[in-house]
């Protein structure tokens, strides 16, 4: 029996540990973006896939990036284009990551267009992000840019800006500015590092959503303080959650955890617009609280794949995605407003599960008993009992 109890305790701890791991885990995606003007190296029509794959593996491992999903994009504007409509093109849709990138790079190389193109490298990152719009949900997005490191082939950033100004139509310019501004407003593109390859570089970036001031209250209505109702053998906590319509955010997942101090007691996935009931033992009621962790999709109309994570960075809004709910114990009902209802009397109150009803009932019982005692005393005191010297025979 002892071994069986130990086994069940171990199983419970394992399940709680697994749940905590699942809450902490973040799904990541890597976008591999290749310059359409990929230079010819050593007589080959493009960069060697194996060497570039090794460079991507090297730079991602250096920065502890282990993507769950990978995708491939070609970027560049055809000479004479009036707008950035085809600036970035998704070639390899998001798929599970493997141990290398050679196959993905070969797919990109096989789709390299023929003709004269401008890289416009300085704008490759936001447009490569846009190419993945609505493709696959992820918590973190990384990008590996494969480039010769030259702006339109001449190391001139302002030349690229001039190209946009002089070649795009007014409509194209407006579209270009709007797209770049939208990405920059919603995401911080953090440079992580680079690896040299023959004739160029592999540069690694992370797109961090700028949601530092996000609050769960903007998408979910829930109580911040709950009164735990006293029951015969435990305390009951009941409350409801209601989704709030918000065009900028969409709840993907909610996890409710019950804590005793810093120790987690239980954890469960819940849903918006749900009635929730928890049972808490009397031995734990004085030191418990609830934490709600939320996963919220950012509906930015740019990328539409980012799910903000409660264990993510502060910049992406993690502090607003976890909320603590205070639990206060219901005051014990009292009998006649004087004596708190004892557990024993409450437990034998078979006619009700409400401590208030039980206390009121016991108050009436006590009153009836006291009245009966008084009546009995009065009755006994009024019975005539002659004393011995009063009796004459």
KEBA-587578 format. One record per residue (C-alpha): residue in three letters; x, z negated, y negated. Coordinates in nm, 2 decimals. Layout:
    aa       px       pz       py
   ALA        X        Z        Y
...
# end
This chain:
    aa       px       pz       py
   UNK     0.00     0.00     0.00
   UNK     0.28    -0.09    -0.24
   UNK     0.45     0.24    -0.17
   UNK     0.13     0.43    -0.23
   UNK     0.08     0.25    -0.57
   UNK     0.44     0.34    -0.67
   UNK     0.38     0.70    -0.57
   UNK     0.07     0.72    -0.79
   UNK     0.25     0.56    -1.08
   UNK     0.53     0.82    -1.05
   UNK     0.28     1.10    -1.03
   UNK     0.10     0.97    -1.35
   UNK     0.43     0.94    -1.54
   UNK     0.53     1.29    -1.42
   UNK     0.21     1.44    -1.55
   UNK     0.24     1.27    -1.89
   UNK     0.60     1.38    -1.92
   UNK     0.50     1.74    -1.83
   UNK     0.22     1.73    -2.09
   UNK     0.47     1.61    -2.36
   UNK     0.71     1.89    -2.26
   UNK     0.43     2.15    -2.29
   UNK     0.34     2.01    -2.64
   UNK     0.70     2.04    -2.75
   UNK     0.77     2.39    -2.61
   UNK     0.78     2.68    -2.86
   UNK     0.73     3.04    -2.76
   UNK     0.97     3.28    -2.93
   UNK     0.98     3.66    -2.98
   UNK     1.28     3.88    -3.05
   UNK     1.24     4.21    -3.23
   UNK     1.53     4.45    -3.18
   UNK     1.53     4.69    -3.48
   UNK     1.76     5.00    -3.46
   UNK     1.86     5.22    -3.75
   UNK     1.74     5.58    -3.69
   UNK     2.07     5.69    -3.84
   UNK     2.26     5.53    -3.55
   UNK     2.61     5.67    -3.58
   UNK     2.79     5.86    -3.30
   UNK     3.06     5.65    -3.15
   UNK     3.34     5.79    -2.93
   UNK     3.16     6.12    -2.89
   UNK     2.84     5.96    -2.77
   UNK     2.51     6.06    -2.94
   UNK     2.45     5.69    -3.02
   UNK     2.58     5.34    -2.99
   UNK     2.67     5.24    -2.64
   UNK     2.37     5.04    -2.50
   UNK     2.57     4.81    -2.29
   UNK     2.81     4.70    -2.57
   UNK     2.52     4.65    -2.81
   UNK     2.33     4.46    -2.54
   UNK     2.63     4.23    -2.50
   UNK     2.64     4.18    -2.87
   UNK     2.27     4.08    -2.89
   UNK     2.32     3.84    -2.60
   UNK     2.62     3.69    -2.76
   UNK     2.47     3.63    -3.11
   UNK     2.14     3.49    -2.96
   UNK     2.32     3.25    -2.73
   UNK     2.54     3.13    -3.02
   UNK     2.22     3.03    -3.21
   UNK     2.03     2.90    -2.90
   UNK     1.78     3.18    -2.92
   UNK     1.62     3.24    -2.58
   UNK     1.32     3.47    -2.65
   UNK     1.02     3.48    -2.42
   UNK     0.92     3.83    -2.55
   UNK     1.13     4.12    -2.67
   UNK     1.02     4.44    -2.84
   UNK     1.20     4.75    -3.00
   UNK     1.15     4.92    -3.34
   UNK     1.31     5.22    -3.50
   UNK     1.34     5.21    -3.88
   UNK     1.42     5.47    -4.14
   UNK     1.25     5.71    -4.38
   UNK     1.26     6.09    -4.34
   UNK     1.40     6.28    -4.63
   UNK     1.13     6.40    -4.85
   UNK     0.87     6.14    -4.75
   UNK     0.64     6.04    -5.03
   UNK     0.55     5.70    -4.88
   UNK     0.68     5.43    -4.64
   UNK     0.40     5.51    -4.39
   UNK     0.64     5.58    -4.10
   UNK     0.93     5.37    -4.22
   UNK     0.92     5.15    -3.90
   UNK     0.79     5.26    -3.56
   UNK     0.72     5.04    -3.27
   UNK     0.88     5.20    -2.96
   UNK     0.89     4.92    -2.71
   UNK     0.58     4.69    -2.71
   UNK     0.64     4.32    -2.66
   UNK     0.73     4.24    -2.30
   UNK     0.89     3.95    -2.11
   UNK     1.26     3.91    -2.19
   UNK     1.52     3.98    -1.92
   UNK     1.89     3.90    -1.90
   UNK     1.99     4.21    -2.10
   UNK     1.88     4.46    -2.36
   UNK     2.03     4.79    -2.22
   UNK     1.69     4.92    -2.10
   UNK     1.52     4.84    -2.43
   UNK     1.81     5.01    -2.62
   UNK     1.80     5.32    -2.40
   UNK     1.42     5.34    -2.47
   UNK     1.50     5.33    -2.85
   UNK     1.78     5.58    -2.82
   UNK     1.56     5.82    -2.63
   UNK     1.31     5.82    -2.92
   UNK     1.56     5.88    -3.20
   UNK     1.41     6.15    -3.42
   UNK     1.59     6.47    -3.52
   UNK     1.64     6.54    -3.89
   UNK     1.77     6.38    -4.21
   UNK     1.68     6.02    -4.27
   UNK     1.74     5.73    -4.51
   UNK     1.79     5.39    -4.36
   UNK     1.68     5.19    -4.66
   UNK     1.85     4.90    -4.48
   UNK     1.76     4.64    -4.74
   UNK     1.39     4.68    -4.66
   UNK     1.43     4.72    -4.28
   UNK     1.35     4.36    -4.19
   UNK     1.01     4.33    -4.35
   UNK     0.89     4.67    -4.23
   UNK     1.02     4.61    -3.88
   UNK     0.81     4.29    -3.88
   UNK     0.50     4.48    -4.00
   UNK     0.54     4.72    -3.71
   UNK     0.45     4.44    -3.47
   UNK     0.13     4.35    -3.64
   UNK    -0.14     4.21    -3.39
   UNK     0.08     4.27    -3.09
   UNK     0.17     3.93    -2.93
   UNK     0.12     3.57    -3.03
   UNK     0.44     3.37    -3.08
   UNK     0.56     3.05    -3.25
   UNK     0.90     3.17    -3.37
   UNK     1.00     3.53    -3.45
   UNK     1.36     3.64    -3.45
   UNK     1.50     3.99    -3.54
   UNK     1.82     4.16    -3.43
   UNK     1.90     4.44    -3.68
   UNK     2.14     4.70    -3.55
   UNK     2.29     4.88    -3.84
   UNK     2.61     5.04    -3.98
   UNK     2.59     4.79    -4.27
   UNK     2.57     5.06    -4.53
   UNK     2.29     5.12    -4.78
   UNK     2.19     5.48    -4.73
   UNK     2.54     5.54    -4.61
   UNK     2.71     5.44    -4.93
   UNK     2.70     5.06    -4.96
   UNK     2.47     5.09    -5.26
   UNK     2.16     4.86    -5.26
   UNK     2.05     4.99    -5.60
   UNK     2.08     5.34    -5.46
   UNK     1.82     5.25    -5.21
   UNK     1.59     5.12    -5.48
   UNK     1.66     5.43    -5.68
   UNK     1.56     5.64    -5.37
   UNK     1.23     5.46    -5.35
   UNK     1.17     5.50    -5.73
   UNK     1.27     5.87    -5.74
   UNK     1.12     6.00    -5.41
   UNK     0.81     5.81    -5.33
   UNK     0.48     5.91    -5.50
   UNK     0.32     5.65    -5.72
   UNK     0.09     5.56    -5.44
   UNK     0.38     5.53    -5.21
   UNK     0.57     5.30    -5.45
   UNK     0.27     5.08    -5.49
   UNK     0.22     5.05    -5.11
   UNK     0.59     4.98    -5.06
   UNK     0.60     4.71    -5.33
   UNK     0.28     4.55    -5.19
   UNK     0.41     4.53    -4.83
   UNK     0.75     4.39    -4.93
   UNK     0.59     4.13    -5.16
   UNK     0.34     4.02    -4.89
   UNK     0.61     3.96    -4.64
   UNK     0.83     3.78    -4.89
   UNK     0.54     3.56    -5.00
   UNK     0.45     3.46    -4.65
   UNK     0.79     3.44    -4.47
   UNK     1.14     3.32    -4.54
   UNK     1.39     3.55    -4.37
   UNK     1.68     3.33    -4.27
   UNK     2.01     3.49    -4.19
   UNK     2.16     3.33    -3.88
   UNK     2.48     3.53    -3.81
   UNK     2.62     3.87    -3.69
   UNK     2.83     4.04    -3.43
   UNK     3.05     4.34    -3.49
   UNK     3.01     4.65    -3.28
   UNK     3.20     4.98    -3.30
   UNK     3.08     5.13    -3.63
   UNK     2.84     4.86    -3.72
   UNK     2.69     4.52    -3.67
   UNK     2.42     4.33    -3.49
   UNK     2.26     4.09    -3.74
   UNK     2.03     3.80    -3.64
   UNK     1.75     3.67    -3.86
   UNK     1.45     3.44    -3.82
   UNK     1.12     3.48    -4.00
   UNK     1.00     3.14    -4.09
   UNK     0.64     3.12    -4.22
   UNK     0.60     2.95    -4.55
   UNK     0.33     2.70    -4.47
   UNK     0.49     2.37    -4.57
   UNK     0.17     2.25    -4.74
   UNK    -0.07     2.34    -4.46
   UNK    -0.30     2.05    -4.36
   UNK    -0.51     2.03    -4.04
   UNK    -0.80     1.92    -4.26
   UNK    -0.83     2.28    -4.39
   UNK    -0.94     2.41    -4.05
   UNK    -1.08     2.10    -3.87
   UNK    -1.32     1.82    -3.98
   UNK    -1.25     1.49    -3.79
   UNK    -1.26     1.12    -3.86
   UNK    -0.94     0.95    -3.97
   UNK    -1.06     0.60    -3.86
   UNK    -1.28     0.52    -3.56
   UNK    -1.46     0.20    -3.46
   UNK    -1.42     0.13    -3.09
   UNK    -1.75     0.01    -2.94
   UNK    -1.73    -0.29    -2.72
   UNK    -1.85    -0.24    -2.36
   UNK    -1.87    -0.48    -2.07
   UNK    -1.54    -0.39    -1.91
   UNK    -1.37    -0.18    -2.18
   UNK    -1.40    -0.03    -2.53
   UNK    -1.55     0.31    -2.60
   UNK    -1.44     0.56    -2.86
   UNK    -1.67     0.84    -2.96
   UNK    -1.62     1.10    -3.23
   UNK    -1.68     1.47    -3.30
   UNK    -1.46     1.76    -3.43
   UNK    -1.60     2.05    -3.63
   UNK    -1.42     2.37    -3.71
   UNK    -1.40     2.47    -4.07
   UNK    -1.42     2.85    -4.15
   UNK    -1.10     2.96    -4.31
   UNK    -1.00     3.32    -4.34
   UNK    -0.63     3.24    -4.35
   UNK    -0.61     3.03    -4.03
   UNK    -0.75     3.01    -3.68
   UNK    -0.73     2.72    -3.44
   UNK    -0.57     2.82    -3.11
   UNK    -0.52     2.49    -2.94
   UNK    -0.59     2.12    -2.99
   UNK    -0.43     1.83    -2.79
   UNK    -0.55     1.48    -2.82
   UNK    -0.32     1.20    -2.71
   UNK    -0.40     0.83    -2.68
   UNK    -0.11     0.59    -2.76
   UNK    -0.04     0.23    -2.70
   UNK     0.22     0.17    -2.97
   UNK     0.48     0.44    -2.90
   UNK     0.38     0.48    -2.54
   UNK     0.15     0.76    -2.45
   UNK    -0.15     0.66    -2.23
   UNK    -0.32     0.99    -2.18
   UNK    -0.33     1.34    -2.31
   UNK    -0.59     1.61    -2.29
   UNK    -0.67     1.95    -2.45
   UNK    -0.98     1.94    -2.66
   UNK    -1.18     2.20    -2.86
   UNK    -1.33     2.22    -3.20
   UNK    -1.70     2.15    -3.23
   UNK    -1.67     1.90    -2.94
   UNK    -1.80     1.55    -2.88
   UNK    -1.52     1.33    -2.75
   UNK    -1.54     1.00    -2.57
   UNK    -1.25     0.78    -2.45
   UNK    -1.25     0.46    -2.26
   UNK    -0.98     0.20    -2.36
   UNK    -0.91    -0.11    -2.16
   UNK    -0.95    -0.45    -2.33
   UNK    -0.58    -0.53    -2.27
   UNK    -0.47    -0.23    -2.48
   UNK    -0.74    -0.21    -2.75
   UNK    -0.54    -0.41    -3.01
   UNK    -0.25    -0.16    -3.03
   UNK    -0.39     0.19    -2.97
   UNK    -0.42     0.50    -3.19
   UNK    -0.49     0.87    -3.14
   UNK    -0.28     1.16    -3.23
   UNK    -0.41     1.52    -3.26
   UNK    -0.16     1.80    -3.23
   UNK    -0.28     2.14    -3.34
   UNK    -0.17     2.50    -3.29
   UNK    -0.30     2.72    -3.57
   UNK    -0.27     3.10    -3.60
   UNK    -0.16     3.23    -3.94
   UNK    -0.39     3.52    -4.03
   UNK    -0.16     3.67    -4.28
   UNK    -0.28     4.04    -4.24
   UNK     0.09     4.13    -4.22
   UNK     0.22     4.02    -3.89
   UNK    -0.08     3.83    -3.75
   UNK     0.12     3.70    -3.45
   UNK     0.25     3.36    -3.57
   UNK     0.10     3.05    -3.42
   UNK     0.21     2.75    -3.63
   UNK     0.35     2.48    -3.39
   UNK     0.31     2.09    -3.44
   UNK     0.67     2.05    -3.33
   UNK     0.81     2.33    -3.54
   UNK     1.00     2.32    -3.86
   UNK     0.87     2.14    -4.17
   UNK     0.88     2.47    -4.36
   UNK     0.63     2.63    -4.11
   UNK     0.39     2.34    -4.16
   UNK     0.46     2.10    -3.87
   UNK     0.39     1.79    -4.07
   UNK     0.03     1.90    -4.14
   UNK    -0.04     2.00    -3.78
   UNK    -0.03     1.65    -3.64
   UNK    -0.27     1.38    -3.75
   UNK    -0.30     1.01    -3.66
   UNK    -0.64     0.86    -3.61
   UNK    -0.67     0.48    -3.65
   UNK    -0.88     0.29    -3.40
   UNK    -1.03    -0.04    -3.51
   UNK    -1.20    -0.28    -3.26
   UNK    -1.57    -0.35    -3.31
   UNK    -1.63    -0.70    -3.42
   UNK    -1.77    -0.92    -3.14
   UNK    -2.14    -0.98    -3.18
   UNK    -2.23    -1.34    -3.22
   UNK    -2.50    -1.56    -3.08
   UNK    -2.72    -1.71    -3.35
   UNK    -2.45    -1.59    -3.60
   UNK    -2.22    -1.87    -3.48
   UNK    -2.07    -1.82    -3.13
   UNK    -1.90    -1.49    -3.04
   UNK    -2.06    -1.33    -2.73
   UNK    -1.84    -1.43    -2.43
   UNK    -1.73    -1.16    -2.19
   UNK    -1.91    -1.35    -1.91
   UNK    -2.25    -1.35    -2.07
   UNK    -2.21    -0.99    -2.18
   UNK    -2.11    -0.88    -1.82
   UNK    -2.42    -1.04    -1.67
   UNK    -2.65    -0.89    -1.93
   UNK    -2.79    -0.63    -1.68
   UNK    -3.07    -0.52    -1.91
   UNK    -2.84    -0.36    -2.18
   UNK    -2.50    -0.21    -2.25
   UNK    -2.51    -0.30    -2.62
   UNK    -2.34    -0.62    -2.71
   UNK    -2.57    -0.67    -3.01
   UNK    -2.88    -0.65    -2.79
   UNK    -2.71    -0.88    -2.54
   UNK    -2.62    -1.13    -2.81
   UNK    -2.97    -1.13    -2.96
   UNK    -3.13    -1.17    -2.62
   UNK    -2.90    -1.46    -2.53
   UNK    -2.99    -1.61    -2.87
   UNK    -3.36    -1.60    -2.78
   UNK    -3.28    -1.74    -2.43
   UNK    -3.09    -2.03    -2.59
   UNK    -3.37    -2.09    -2.84
   UNK    -3.63    -2.10    -2.56
   UNK    -3.41    -2.34    -2.36
   UNK    -3.36    -2.56    -2.67
   UNK    -3.74    -2.56    -2.73
   UNK    -3.81    -2.64    -2.37
   UNK    -3.56    -2.93    -2.39
   UNK    -3.72    -3.06    -2.71
   UNK    -4.07    -3.03    -2.56
   UNK    -3.96    -3.20    -2.24
   UNK    -3.80    -3.49    -2.44
   UNK    -4.11    -3.53    -2.65
   UNK    -4.33    -3.52    -2.34
   UNK    -4.12    -3.78    -2.17
   UNK    -4.11    -4.00    -2.47
   UNK    -4.49    -4.00    -2.49
   UNK    -4.55    -4.12    -2.13
   UNK    -4.66    -4.48    -2.13
   UNK    -4.46    -4.70    -1.90
   UNK    -4.57    -5.06    -1.89
   UNK    -4.31    -5.33    -1.87
   UNK    -4.32    -5.59    -1.59
   UNK    -4.46    -5.88    -1.80
   UNK    -4.75    -5.67    -1.91
   UNK    -4.87    -5.62    -1.56
   UNK    -5.13    -5.89    -1.45
   UNK    -5.28    -5.90    -1.10
# end
